[in-house]
Amino acid sequence: MRNIIPLFIVGTLVLAAIGAVAVPKAEETLVTTENLQLSSPLFEQADSYLRVTMTEATSLLLDTGKPVVPVVSKVYSFPLGTTVHDISVAFSDVETITLEDKIIPAPQPIPLNAQIVNNDALLREDSAVYTSHDFYPAQDYNVQKGAGLKDGANVMYVVVRCYPIQYAPASDIIQVANSIDISVSYDLPTSSPTFMDEADMLIITPQSYVSILQPLVDHKEANGMTV
């Protein structure tokens, strides 16, 4: 059972594998900038509601009961060990549009095998949002960071999720940004992180699940994987 890592020692292992390798700052701080020009919003009637999106949208913000608005995401990748100092997002050329109908709320989640009798029952407005004059979403962007593989190399991902359309339901207006400027300042690492051990699969689990997951480890190792 030595091949399964209990949850309470994960932090120690990560520090031993990665944290012990110092990554000094590069000599010069670099800046990546990008300007996004956005098209006018697209509206579609959905019974008594409106659906709104835009051509550049990469996804939709789907928070149950709250207005469905478009999301424009940009993904940046840097060598693992990069230090990101600042991420700024500026919206400009903002216009206000008055709506005649409410923007459709995100539907209730349902099981895959459920039989839908009434679609309207799935559309329940979040009253705290739909009776408010405040703009939704409250923040016009957010940032997420993570690590992963890109072309076989370890990288750090920075995901900037922008909300170019903000909606004030009680006022029946939206604010639409037609331009977004994104700037990321960072220092590249002067050396690459090194890892003490390499494996095809890492299983992180609470101690109580170690024995349950051991057959999975045995199966993977029997098929030539290092776990």
Order of alpha helices (4+ residues) and beta strands (2+ residues): beta-alpha-beta-beta-beta-beta-beta-beta-beta-alpha-beta-beta-beta-beta-beta-alpha
